[in-house]
């Protein structure tokens, strides 16, 4: 597990509460802040991209005036989308997180410029996406992508990665007896242990690091596919035909 040691150490550091929030007794970590900025910037990028496409096709200005209340409401809908499905997350009992996201949305909305969504930007952010998504699994949260982010591209992986990686986390940590038994069976089939031999569970930090690494690879692959970064490596060299 030496490969995961840096990820575990980074997680421990990023989950430590930071100032100035600690001055107020709020347990907000640097990962919370970075994740909030990532989401707010991404939603602004999507809005600006949609506006450019509207203007280029319709030849007119924005269909409606920009509104901070609308931007903040959209952000909170993404964060708290689960309650609309009848599955309230545990952290809704506190107003600290909504206040954090609303404040960061105000900062992002007032930035003079944010870069467009691009492969150069998304490739390094794949690691951050993996970390922030793996951060969600230890709590009772159901991740669901709202329609605002559309049905393809960005959202396809989001729809199935949450249950798959949550299952992987449960498998590695033996969250219930079923997962422990399944882990033993899979290890026996793969030849890492004898069939029927019990397998020791991973500690939660190591399992979370595995999930983060897997998610980072998933989001890197998604970026590679969305921006066509794989095409230069798949182009066939056409043979040159000499003409007389």
C-alpha positions as CSV (number, residue, x, y, z in Angstrom):
1,X,0.0,0.0,0.0
2,X,3.0,2.3,-0.4
3,X,1.4,3.8,-3.5
4,X,-1.6,4.9,-1.4
5,X,0.5,6.4,1.5
6,X,0.8,9.9,-0.2
7,X,-3.0,9.9,-0.9
8,X,-3.8,9.0,2.7
9,X,-1.5,11.7,4.0
10,X,-2.9,14.3,1.6
11,X,-6.4,13.4,2.7
12,X,-5.6,13.7,6.4
13,X,-4.1,17.2,5.7
14,X,-6.9,18.4,3.5
15,X,-9.6,17.3,6.1
16,X,-8.1,19.4,8.9
17,X,-10.3,22.4,9.8
18,X,-8.7,25.7,8.7
19,X,-8.8,29.3,9.7
20,X,-10.7,31.6,9.6
21,X,-13.5,29.1,10.0
22,X,-11.9,27.6,13.2
23,X,-12.1,31.0,14.8
24,X,-15.9,30.7,14.6
25,X,-15.9,27.0,15.7
26,X,-16.8,25.8,12.2
27,X,-15.1,22.5,11.1
28,X,-14.6,23.5,7.5
29,X,-11.5,22.0,5.9
30,X,-9.4,23.1,2.9
31,X,-11.0,20.3,0.9
32,X,-14.4,21.7,1.6
33,X,-13.4,25.1,0.3
34,X,-11.6,23.8,-2.8
35,X,-14.6,21.6,-3.6
36,X,-17.0,24.5,-3.3
37,X,-14.8,26.7,-5.6
38,X,-14.5,23.9,-8.1
39,X,-18.3,23.5,-8.3
40,X,-19.1,27.2,-8.4
41,X,-16.5,27.9,-11.1
42,X,-17.7,24.9,-13.2
43,X,-21.3,26.1,-13.0
44,X,-20.3,29.5,-14.2
45,X,-18.3,28.0,-17.0
46,X,-21.3,26.0,-18.1
47,X,-23.6,29.1,-18.0
48,X,-21.1,31.2,-20.0
49,X,-20.7,28.4,-22.6
50,X,-24.5,28.1,-22.9
51,X,-24.8,31.8,-23.3
52,X,-22.1,31.9,-26.1
53,X,-23.9,29.1,-27.9
54,X,-27.3,31.0,-27.6
55,X,-25.8,34.2,-29.0
56,X,-24.1,32.4,-31.8
57,X,-27.2,30.6,-32.9
58,X,-29.9,33.1,-32.1
59,X,-27.9,36.2,-32.8
60,X,-29.2,38.0,-29.7
61,X,-28.3,38.9,-26.2
62,X,-28.9,36.8,-23.1
63,X,-32.5,35.6,-22.9
64,X,-32.8,36.9,-19.3
65,X,-30.8,39.1,-17.0
66,X,-28.1,37.5,-14.8
67,X,-29.1,37.0,-11.2
68,X,-27.0,36.1,-8.2
69,X,-30.0,34.6,-6.5
70,X,-30.5,32.3,-9.5
71,X,-26.8,31.3,-9.5
72,X,-26.8,30.6,-5.8
73,X,-30.0,28.6,-6.0
74,X,-28.6,26.5,-8.8
75,X,-25.5,25.7,-6.8
76,X,-27.5,24.8,-3.7
77,X,-29.7,22.6,-5.9
78,X,-26.7,20.7,-7.1
79,X,-25.3,20.3,-3.6
80,X,-28.6,19.4,-2.0
81,X,-30.3,17.7,-4.9
82,X,-30.9,14.5,-2.8
83,X,-33.7,16.1,-0.7
84,X,-35.8,16.6,-3.8
85,X,-35.6,12.8,-4.3
86,X,-36.7,12.2,-0.7
87,X,-33.2,11.3,0.5
88,X,-32.0,14.1,2.8
89,X,-28.2,14.1,3.5
90,X,-27.0,14.2,7.1
91,X,-25.3,17.6,6.8
92,X,-28.6,19.4,6.1
93,X,-29.1,19.9,9.8
94,X,-26.3,22.6,9.7
95,X,-26.5,25.9,7.9
96,X,-22.7,26.3,7.7
97,X,-22.3,24.4,4.4
98,X,-25.1,26.4,2.5
99,X,-23.5,29.6,3.8
100,X,-20.1,28.5,2.6
101,X,-21.4,27.6,-0.9
102,X,-23.4,30.8,-1.2
103,X,-20.4,33.0,-0.2
104,X,-18.1,31.2,-2.6
105,X,-20.7,31.6,-5.4
106,X,-20.8,35.3,-4.7
107,X,-17.0,35.4,-5.0
108,X,-17.0,33.4,-8.3
109,X,-19.8,35.5,-9.8
110,X,-17.8,38.6,-9.2
111,X,-14.6,37.3,-10.7
112,X,-13.7,39.3,-13.8
113,X,-13.0,36.2,-15.7
114,X,-13.0,32.4,-15.5
115,X,-11.3,30.2,-18.1
116,X,-13.4,28.2,-20.5
117,X,-13.8,24.5,-20.0
118,X,-10.8,22.8,-21.8
119,X,-8.8,19.7,-21.7
120,X,-5.8,21.6,-20.3
121,X,-7.9,22.6,-17.4
122,X,-9.8,19.4,-16.8
123,X,-7.0,16.9,-16.9
124,X,-5.2,18.2,-13.7
125,X,-8.6,18.7,-12.0
126,X,-9.4,15.0,-12.5
127,X,-7.4,14.3,-9.3
128,X,-9.3,16.9,-7.4
129,X,-12.6,15.5,-8.6
130,X,-11.6,12.1,-7.5
131,X,-10.7,13.4,-4.0
132,X,-13.9,15.4,-3.5
133,X,-16.1,12.6,-4.7
134,X,-14.4,10.0,-2.5
135,X,-14.8,12.4,0.4
136,X,-18.6,12.1,0.1
137,X,-18.9,8.3,0.6
138,X,-18.4,7.9,4.4
139,X,-21.6,9.9,5.0
140,X,-25.2,8.9,4.2
141,X,-25.4,10.8,0.9
142,X,-26.9,9.9,-2.4
143,X,-25.3,11.7,-5.3
144,X,-27.7,12.6,-8.2
145,X,-26.9,14.9,-11.1
146,X,-29.6,17.5,-11.8
147,X,-30.9,18.2,-15.3
148,X,-29.0,21.6,-15.4
149,X,-25.8,19.7,-16.1
150,X,-27.4,17.9,-19.1
151,X,-27.6,14.2,-19.8
152,X,-24.3,13.4,-21.6
153,X,-20.7,14.3,-21.5
154,X,-20.1,15.6,-18.0
155,X,-22.9,13.8,-16.4
156,X,-22.8,10.3,-17.8
157,X,-20.0,9.1,-15.5
158,X,-21.5,10.9,-12.6
159,X,-24.7,8.8,-12.8
160,X,-23.0,5.5,-12.3
161,X,-19.7,6.2,-10.5
162,X,-21.4,7.0,-7.2
163,X,-23.1,3.6,-6.7
164,X,-20.2,1.7,-8.1
165,X,-17.5,3.3,-6.0
166,X,-19.7,3.3,-2.9
167,X,-20.0,-0.5,-3.4
168,X,-16.3,-0.7,-3.8
169,X,-15.8,1.2,-0.6
170,X,-18.2,-1.2,1.2
171,X,-16.4,-4.2,-0.3
172,X,-13.0,-3.1,0.8
173,X,-14.1,-2.2,4.4
174,X,-16.6,-5.0,4.9
175,X,-19.4,-2.6,5.7
176,X,-21.8,-5.5,6.2
177,X,-21.2,-9.3,6.4
178,X,-22.4,-9.7,2.8
179,X,-19.5,-7.5,1.5
180,X,-17.0,-9.5,3.6
181,X,-18.2,-12.7,2.1
182,X,-18.1,-11.3,-1.4
183,X,-14.6,-10.0,-0.9
184,X,-13.4,-13.4,0.1
185,X,-15.1,-15.0,-2.9
186,X,-13.6,-12.5,-5.3
187,X,-10.1,-12.9,-3.8
188,X,-10.4,-16.6,-4.2
189,X,-11.5,-16.4,-7.8
190,X,-8.7,-14.0,-8.6
191,X,-6.2,-16.3,-6.9
192,X,-5.0,-13.9,-4.2
193,X,-6.3,-16.2,-1.5
194,X,-7.6,-19.8,-1.2
195,X,-11.4,-20.2,-1.8
196,X,-13.3,-19.8,1.4
197,X,-10.3,-18.1,3.2
198,X,-11.4,-14.9,5.0
199,X,-9.9,-11.7,3.8
200,X,-9.0,-8.8,6.1
201,X,-10.8,-5.6,5.4
202,X,-8.9,-2.4,4.6
203,X,-9.0,0.5,7.0
204,X,-11.4,3.3,6.0
205,X,-8.6,5.7,5.0
206,X,-6.8,3.2,2.7
207,X,-10.2,2.2,1.2
208,X,-11.0,5.9,0.6
209,X,-7.6,6.4,-1.0
210,X,-8.3,3.5,-3.4
211,X,-11.7,5.0,-4.3
212,X,-10.1,8.4,-4.9
213,X,-7.5,6.9,-7.2
214,X,-10.1,5.0,-9.1
215,X,-12.3,8.1,-9.5
216,X,-9.4,10.3,-10.5
217,X,-8.6,7.8,-13.3
218,X,-12.3,7.7,-14.3
219,X,-12.5,11.5,-14.6
220,X,-9.2,11.7,-16.4
221,X,-10.6,9.2,-18.9
222,X,-13.8,11.2,-19.2
223,X,-11.8,14.3,-20.0
224,X,-9.7,12.4,-22.5
225,X,-12.9,11.2,-24.3
226,X,-14.8,14.5,-24.1
227,X,-12.0,16.5,-25.6
228,X,-10.8,13.9,-28.1
229,X,-7.3,13.7,-26.6
230,X,-7.0,10.0,-27.6
231,X,-7.5,10.7,-31.3
232,X,-3.9,11.7,-32.2
233,X,-2.8,8.3,-30.9
234,X,-5.4,6.3,-32.9
235,X,-4.9,7.9,-36.3
236,X,-3.6,5.4,-38.8
237,X,-0.7,6.3,-41.0
238,X,-2.0,6.2,-44.5
239,X,0.4,4.5,-47.0
240,X,1.8,6.8,-49.7
241,X,1.1,5.7,-53.2
242,X,3.6,6.7,-55.8
243,X,2.2,7.9,-59.1
244,X,4.0,7.6,-62.4
